[in-house]
Amino acid sequence: MKQTRLIATAALLWLAISAAQAIGAQAGPLSAAAVKVDITPADPSQLTNQWGVPFAGVHDRTYARVLVVNNGAASAVIIAIDTVEVTNAAEFVARLARETGIPAANIAVTATHDHNAPIVGMVDASGMHHAGPGGAAFLAKLYDDLVKAVQQAQANLQPVRLGVATGASSINVNRDQPVPGGGYRMGVDPLGPSDKTVWVLRFESLSGEPIALLINYAVHGTIIGMRNNLLTGEIAGATARFVEQYYNNKVVALWTLGAAGDQAPIVSDPPDQPMNFEPVNVLGQILGEEVVRVAGGIDPKAMISQARIWGAERYVTCPGQKDSGGVGGPGVPGAQSGPGGPGQLGSAIQAADARPVSFRLGVIMIDKIALTEVSAEVVTKIYQEMRRQSPFTNTLMLTLANGRVGYIPDDAAYDEGKPESGMAALKKGCGETMIVNGLLDLIRQY
C-alpha cells in the first residue's frame, strides 16, 4: 500500500509539471565554433576541493570548453567545465540566453565531476560544502568568461560537417561491491553493470580539418582522492589534454560525463601509498587514444552538413528522503569511491520522508543525435534502459547538466542497499521512471 501511495504521489507530481519548453526550427547548413577558457584560479588557496580541503597549489591547469552549433535558424551550446558540479546553473543559463539569444532549452552546462577542482556554486547539493572564501569571486569571473566565450564562438562560426561514432574503454568499473553475507560497500565489482561506451561527435571543416570533439564517457573523477590538496583536471582533463595535443592543439575536446553514478575509475589513490598522479595520465591516455581512434575512423561520407537543431527541457519533482547515512552521503562527507574507499556496508534503505526534490531533464537534438541531459548523478541501468527505448540509435546522456541534486539510483538499488540509494535525496519509485519516461517524452516531441 505504501508503495502504491508513493507511485500515485509521483504521478500527481508529474501531472503538476509545467509543460516542456521546446525550441527548434527547420534543417539548415551546419556551422560551429569551439573555445577553450583557462579557469585556473589565480589564488587557489581561497578555494576548496570536493572534500572541503583548501588548495595548496596547482598540479595542472583547469579549463572550461565551449561548443556552439548553428544551422542558420537555431543554435545550441554545450559547455564542459572542469569542476565537481555546477550546483545550480539556472540563473547563469537565463543570463546566457539573454546575452547570446540562444534559448535556455538549447543550453547545456556540464561538469566533468572532477573532485579536485573548485565547485561551481557556493554550497553543494547536500547543502554542506562551501566553496571557500574565494568562491563568490571565482564564480562571478567564471560566468563572465563563459558568456564571453560563447559570444566569441558565435562570432567565429564556420561551416562544418558532423559525424558520430562509438568505441569502448574499460577504465571504469562498477563500484558497488557485494559483501559476503549480504549488502554492498564502495569498492569494485567487475561483474556489475558498467557502460564502456566512448561516444565521440566530430565537428570538422568542410575541408576535413577537425574543429571540436564532443566526448562522452561514464566515470567518476576520483583517481586522486581526498588526501590531495593540489588543483587538477583529473581524468577528464588528462583525456582532453591528450586529445588536443594529438591534434596540435587545433581542436577543442569537450569531455562530458555519462551515467557515472555507480562507476569508479579502475585505479584510485591508495591511502597507504605515496601520492601519485601518474595513473591519471595513464588512464587519460588510454581513453584519449580511443577517442582519437574513433574520431579518425568516422567515414566522411557518413557525416552531415545539414541538420535540424532543436531543444526541450522540463523540470520534474519526486518525493524526497532524508539522509540515511549511506556510504559517502552527507553523513559521511569524506567518502571516496573506487578502490581504497571506505569499508561501510549498505543495506535496504528505509529513509524518512523529506521535502520533494525537483531536477531538470533536457534534450538537444542535432539531426538524429539525441544529447539527453539530467541534473543529477545517474546510475548505469537507468541510462541503458532509456537508450534501449529511444527511437534514435545515437542517444547520449550528459549528467550533472545544468545542476546537481545528488544521486538517482534505479529502483532495485534501494532494495539491494547499494551505496547510491543511501546517498540519494529521492525516494524509491520515482527517479528512474521520471528520467526514462521524461526524456523519452521529450525526444518523441522532436
Phi, psi and omega in degrees: 000318179299317179295322178298317179296322180297315179296320178297319178298317179299320180297319179295320178296322177299317181293335182277353181293141175292153181300146180294144173268125180237127182236122179194177181202188181285168179292153178200175181294131183283140168222157183202162173203151180227147182226139178247127185242125175284117182248016179299123183294143179296325179232087184294343182295344180270004181232164183231161177272190183303329184264013177078014181270125178296145178284134177264350181175190184240122174275312174212153189285154182244156189219160163243139182237136188237133175233124175246131178238137185220151175230021179090338180238335182212157178229157171221153178226135173241129180240129178242120186244134173287091181201159178289325178194156166255101192304313179204110186264004189303313182294318179294318180299319178299318177296314181298320178298317180296317190272349180239344182080005177271124184299148181304324181294343182257016182241124175241119178249108189246153176253141178282349181069037176283109185287348179246043172224159181297146174291144172264089186152178179256330179223139184279184186298334179278350182080013186252312192279121176266154186281351184099169184298337179265009186298314183296317180293319178300315182296315181298315180295318179301311181296321175299315181295323180292319177300315179297322181294319178296316179296322177297318178296318179300325182282348185237026178298141175223153180302137181221166164237156189232135174227155180225142177203166180234152170228204180209147176213141183254034177276359175247162180205147176297135186259000181271092187273121177297145180247135177306132182094354177115155180090180182222158170225164173285127181185241181217131172231093182299341181263356181283164180303131181203118179273115182268005187295132171252111178270139176223122169255123182253120174254123182225157176294165180293346175268359175099006179276123181294140181249315182209148172236126174261117183254142176222126182205154186251101175198141175291145176272065186229030174297315174266125190260205191286350177285339187283145174229022177251138179293135179208152175278354176057206187297321179296316180295319180294321179295311180298320180298315179298314183296315182294320178293326177301321180266024177057035177057028175260003180237144171258123182254108180268118180262116179246150186271128174276204183281080189257013185305327179241026184242120177254160170291152182289346176230132174226161184300112176288124186295342182260013180238158177301148178300134185215117180272352186300321178302331178297313180293321181295309180293325176297321178291319179301312179291321180296321178296324178290323176299313180298318180298314181295314181299319181288341181268359179289125183288120179305329180290339179268357182278157183245147175240359175232140180198157168269138175245127188212142178223152176210152178214160181202140173258132181239160185228138179232154173300142183259162174228149177282158178305127181261009183078023180295163184300120175081003179283188181306332179284347180227071190296343183263006186294149182230139179275161173087185180305137180087002180281185185291160183257025181283151182261152174258157174213170182306135188275126175234069188275153177283158179294150174216176183295151180302154181240128177254143176214164187260138168245143178210164173212136170243120178258129170239103189057243181253022175260121182256112174263096180275153186225140175222134181271057183197172171268110187257140180276164189302314187300325181295314178297316182300321179290319178297316180296321180300323183270349184295140176287353182245129180301318183268081180241112180258163171234121174260111180262172187051042182258121178064022176150179175207125175250008181103204185277145169232101179275167170287161186301321183297332182297330179293316180292327182279348180072032179290149187307322182298330180289330176284339179266347186289144175269356181256142174286157175300147171098005183229309189301311181300313181297316181298318182291308184297305183290323181294315179292319178297322178297317178296315181300319184287349174280349185292000000 
